[in-house]
């Protein structure tokens, strides 16, 4: 983790620049003038009116802002190993990771446009179904397997070091996607580009990766299921 503070390698500068730009774009949505108005109008525009490009841009910004903080410990671990071996490749690692989440953003865009055409994005039953999906996934063996790899980046990299940085980036992105896709999908109902949802989800996903044991992911899953139950059986 010591290299996080040095900021000497170009890929670290690019990474922090991307992270800062993504969160700046989110915060600017609340700004009533200039670029903030344009971003806010884009994000408040119905998916069908925004079109594929606009919706994809929203999901790309959201994925960058939410997932890069959770991946920083893994990137720092790679940086330590690479410097110990006298190699580089951090930029290729991040590129492979980003490609996976760009693919997720494209799939999320398709899903949001499809649900928008069906006019069910605001339906409580859809929200309940997504919460049940996300909550149930928190208890699944696949979630546990992906989360365990995310929690032990040193073991992950040493096991796949011969793949090279780009392929390891793809693997890391796929592992991270397997860990977080269900919670990220809640953006369909929590509000794509909603600052409140993004801050909460980012905090929870980071917490479960930095914690140990099953308490945090199970608690998140239980909260999702309780929320779904409230939507199904609670007051209208």
Secondary structure as UniProt FT lines:
FT   HELIX           2..5
FT   HELIX           10..28
FT   TURN            29..30
FT   HELIX           34..44
FT   HELIX           47..85
FT   HELIX           90..117
FT   TURN            118..119
FT   TURN            121..122
FT   HELIX           124..137
FT   TURN            138..139
FT   HELIX           141..151
FT   HELIX           153..160
FT   HELIX           161..163
FT   HELIX           165..185
FT   HELIX           187..190
FT   TURN            192..193
FT   HELIX           195..210
FT   HELIX           215..233
//
